[in-house]
């Protein structure tokens, strides 16, 4: 099976999102996101606490603190504070979006989401599908482990 040029780009950007996720201080799960428009990275993000807060994502019992921002929310907020527009862009993310982030993705004008791993709750994906956002599940774990 021949790999298309688009799939090569999708895999490369997803690998970059995976690397970006490694910057997260979260212990339970590190998630990375890259927003690409016209083959140019216009934003990036990883899950973590808001600016000015301690970098620990979990409380003493190991639960994620309620105010931790998801990777895609951080990337969308970062592009919103810039001169770029995410209208028509693609979001590459290592974990499929939750329902709250799915609303942000749709409202930000992102038209395509490429994700590596499916989150346990698929309601975010169902919402994006209903909103007409193109979804691509690209599990490349074996390739990323190298």
Buried (B, 14 or more C-beta within 10 A) or exposed (E): EEEEEEBEBBBEBBBBBBBBBEBBBBEEBBBBBBBBBEEEBBBBBBBBBEEEEEEBBBEEEEEBEEEBBBBBBBBBBBBEEEEBEBEEBBBBBBBBBBBEBBBBBBEBBBBBBBBBBEBEEEEBBEBBBEBEBEBBEBEBEEEBEE
